[in-house]
Amino acid sequence: MKWAESGHTCDVVLIGSRKFRQDFRLEYLAGLDGVQVAHVSELFTPWLYTAWRLQMLLLTGNLRRSFVGPLVRRLANVYTARRRAPLWCKTGQLLLERTFGQDTRGVLAFDWIERNSVIAVEWVEAVVAMARKQGLGTVSLPHGDSPHANQLIRRGEWRLGPDATFSAARIFDRLVVPNELCAQRFRPFLEEQAIAILGSPRFSEEWLARLKILAPPSPLANIGNQKRLKIVMFLRKANFTTFWEEVSEVVHLIAAFEQVELIIKPHTRSGWKQSFTRSKSLQKLKNVRIASDSMHSVHLMNWADVCIDLATSVVFEAVRSRQPVLAADYLHAGRSAVAEYMPETALHCRDDVYEKISHFLARGCQDFYLEAHRQKFLDHVLDVGGKAVLSRYVALLEETGGGGAATVRDAPNNPTAEGRNV
């Protein structure tokens, strides 16, 4: 958005699910002067796209972790990197020629690329190398805002220390992060000058103000009793360690308050991988419902009086608008950034849940935060460097690419539809 408004041109190429192509934020971007939006399948021939996807599947983790993993690894050993290189080169050349032609000024921007991404690092390395050879700058833009203040948060993570997952950032000329919580993941693998801490574009005041104008009509407009306390609970992706038995207990505890309505929002990209929201006992609760895919997070927060969070960055928007967020840290293996900066938000046990809900019912939701804590959170997590976040991103892209065009390649585990726009 800000890049186009600054007089530049931009191609946004989605590599993830095609369903995000219809997202209202992408439709808005596609309508801006100088911006093209396309899914990668629209840019390759059907044969080339199929070959590219199949070759990608040989290298990414999802299939390797499944029951066909041994077969996939065997095929990758037979179909070596040397044999894969021509297809990587062909697809990369098509993308670069579409945006830049023979121009040597411009910048190629990817999402954060990790060693376990569902996009093959080997392909990204090939495309970045081609761009650099042409004289283009290369940048890795934020994938998220680090809702955790600790490291060991996923199943199977048992060792503190540098996480090689983030070493792929060395591919790029510059890595951009919103805050220090994100920067510390990459520091073991990058020189300090390669890391730029610029604040959160997704939760910047400028973008959130635009988002209010763009958002489609809410499906929740006529749902709920205005006299009841409305709560939305945001769940994490299934690969994060979550104590689902206690989550169920908390939901039933909240449902026992007759003056409360609760909507549970599964994670946008992988909520289907956990069985919690398909629980029969959950479905019988009259004042509890599961959010559908059509219920955007912005709709849910506009509907709710209070958010309960299992360490997701989506609630950072609620913090900015002073809407109460309860950081349910005892329901998962993380220590949330929200509770780290604002201890008054933390839930440590079931008693805390009961007391907070009782307080909101009796006294309302005003003056929930200690303002000094909230301001520190904004300064250190969202507005690092000041409130002109989007302008800093534009300046970095101009500096890296020498002005000119930008191509944003968007990884499938973080579609631009989630709100990361520059």
Protein Blocks (a to p, Z undefined) as FASTA:
>chain_A
ZZmmnopacddddfbdfklmmpmklmmmmmpghiacddfklmpcfklmmmmmmmmmmmmm
klmmmmklmmmmmmmmmmgfklmmmmmmmmmmmmmmmmnmmafbdcdddddddfkbcbdf
klmmmmmmmmmmnopacddddfbeojafbfblcghiabgcddfklmmmmmpmbdcdfblk
lmmmmmmmpcfklpccebjfklgmklmmmmmmmpccdfklmgcjfkbccdddddddfkbc
cdfklmmmmmmmmmmpmkbccdddddfklmmmpcklmpfklmmpmkbccddfklcfklmm
mmpmbdcdehiaklmmmmmnopacdddfklpcbdcfklmmmmmlpcfbfklmmmmmmmmm
mnojehkbcfklmmmmmmmmmmgoijklmlmmmmmmmmmnngajddddddfklcfklopa
ZZ
